[in-house]
Amino acid sequence: MDNYIEFKNIKKAFIGQLAVKNVSFSIRKGEIHALLGENGAGKTTLLNILHGLFPATEGEIFIGGKKVEFFDSKDAIKEGIAKVHQEINLVPEMTVMQNIMLGDEKRKGILLNKKQMYQETEEILKKLKCKFNAKDKVSRLNTGEKQMLQIAKALKGQAKIISFDEPTSSLSNNEVKTLFSIIKELKSQGITVIYISHKLDEIYELCDRATIMRDGEYINTFEIKGLDKSVLIKNMVGRDVEMFAKRQKPLRANYLQTVLSVEHISGKEGYEDISFNLYKGEILGFFGLVGAKRTEMMKGIFGATPLIQGKIYKNNKEIKNCSPYNAISHSIGFLPENRKEEGFIKDLNNTDNMALASLDYFERNFFQNKKQKYKNALEKGKRVGLMPNDPDFITRNLSGGNQQKVIVGKWLTTNADILIFDEPTKGIDVGSKADIYAIMEELLEEGKSIIMISSELPEIIGMSDRIIVMHEGKITGVLKREEFNEAEILLRAVGGKE
Amino acid sequence: MIKKFNYKKYIVYISFIIVFTVFSIVLKDKGFSSPANLMNILRQTSMISVAAIGMCFAISAGLIDLSIGGVISITALLVALLLKYSISVPVAVTAGLGMGALCGAINGGIVAKVRIPSFLVTLGTSTIFAGASRIMTNLEAVPITNKVFNNVFGSGNIGPISSLFIWTLIMMTIGHIVYKKTSFGKAVLSVGGNESAARYSGINVDKTKFWTMVICSISASFAGIMYAARMHGARYTLGENDVMSVIAAVVIGGTSFSGGKGTIVGTIIGSIVIGILNNGLLLMGLSVSEQMIARGVVIIIAVSLSLRESRD
């Protein structure tokens, strides 16, 4: 039973660089095993080798004592190694059954055997206690159900080993609970689970053991039970980091000076009659559950989507005909939650991505001042702790945390007075998180003000001067720092108190 | 960090060398590589090159313009008619370019304001423009007798160099500078690369799309002026079959078909590759029908080689 999956001296090189360096460890049968590490630690690479997406440069993998070698992901699936993708990857216009059977359709002669496929699908759905049916169209499912369907799809081939790569990043709290009960159910059926996540709370709730990787190297494997969190974190980053978001410098909000005043705004996305003030030098946190419409509301303020009604004043001057261009010229910046879709341009390098919101500023008689842009990128990159700080580097090829730093650099370049950070640390590693918190505090020192949307309680409590709680498009509470209390915030977020 | 040699980045130069070398060897006796024939190729290609510069902007912005054939013939006919009624050359040329801008504004306006994909908009306007050019002269050809116009924009030479090629170089330089060094160029690339991110960075996406379509049409109308001057006259058939060559030139030149990445210099080389192909196939003695088949095959091969990059 012991050492079911064994990695022996695994190495993987990409274009001359080692992404995984000589990693050896083993995973027991039927356990939930966490893989931990900062972005770029090599976890996903290692997992991809196990799943046959690409071969290891050196080293061997044993499963149940037998050496395995996969040339593509089909080989791995045949061996019962399944993967639940990080990004949802379904065909929305097809039914649940068609998605589950995609690429593995059952036939009767040359025709599809629908009866058998429905039967098999129903069995899987029943096993996972899914609430949707085989005939439902995928586009009608919500995010949590889609995630469930991904798992169902992965389980189809009688999986013995199943891996999850950050499965909770787009789920609501309830959906996370359901997911966890499923993972525990899988475990009770003797399936071995490999679980990658940045959220330590999840690891503690779910996992039996955790293996830590750093810079492509194996660091250690721990039993989770009775282990101190700080030990885990220290091993992950190789240095001491404050465990949670925490203000390092004295608070400096000036409640006599309103910089942004939002009055009774509503939008067709579902937020209604929102009013609040942002004061100079504060971090105003916005907490809520999925469906609270915080992002939608901020997009309305930033002018990316139209308002139905309401007014917005910056330094007592009304912002009219709001568009992102207009908001930026009023010195407001917006760091979107979806980095890849809304944050940067994939084929541009760091220089251009950081200059993107300030093209007018870099213009000299019709031409872009390339030298100045390059210098700016170098300087901002240094300030945000970009690694590698190479202005010519194509942003897409950076790790998630570093991509986020480039986007922060873009808004530093605009020198905006008000910055809206939407889930600034979502899906990024502990080290980058600390860097971003530090920059937020530096910005306050420069007299700027910040709005931060976050769905992580420790972060919002640790970083905010005040917290506004939203529930289904409405504000359900404004709390001062001395009133912060997890239970109180959650109660308001679920709409239990107004 | 070790950088892997990325042959795809240079695919346009590689295909240029391959096509050129193959024809030089195969067609040695038929004078393919004689200076006269090479200049002939450049002359024949100039119109494609100039139209491809605008198309490169459109494709980089994630747009496409299928209506350039109609723009070419409308412009050529308009300029020819104006010259026929003894309007001065500068006025005629300005009016021609203005006509291009108008066509582009129609395309761009619908793309930006009504938010219909440019493919569909220009599919529609291409037949509108083509129809309009047929109506303009009732299918008649219009000769141009103005020698200054014909020399400056078409059949003239400076030393051994054709004025058509000089215009191509001028347009390439302007295009390259606008593409690489202005905020508009960056806006085009960012809209093509990631429209939402561009919007969230304060770039006016609609305005960028509008002006991109206008630029694309203006460059097509300049190609129309060159056609008229080279042919010493205009006809509704001018530019009719050019849209495929122009798009192929841009893609072979290394511009990403999904937008966000491109090069003007590559585009020009790409259109010269197409020009060599047309010329070589002709010299090989293939019939027109055979040429069409051979050209299609070679274009598919070249385009598939240059597009493979975007899969990673």
Interface residues (C-beta under 8 A of the other chain):
Chain A: I15 G16 Q17 F302 A304 S323 P324 Y325 A327 I328 S329 F334 P336 E341 E342 G343 F344 I345 K346 D347 L348 D352 A355 L356 A357 L359 D360 F362 E363 F366 F367 Q368 K370 K410
Chain B: M1 I2 K3 K4 I177 K181 T182 S183 G185 K186 A187 L189 S190 G193 N194 S196 A197 A198 R199 Y200 S201 G202 I203 N204 S256 G260 K261
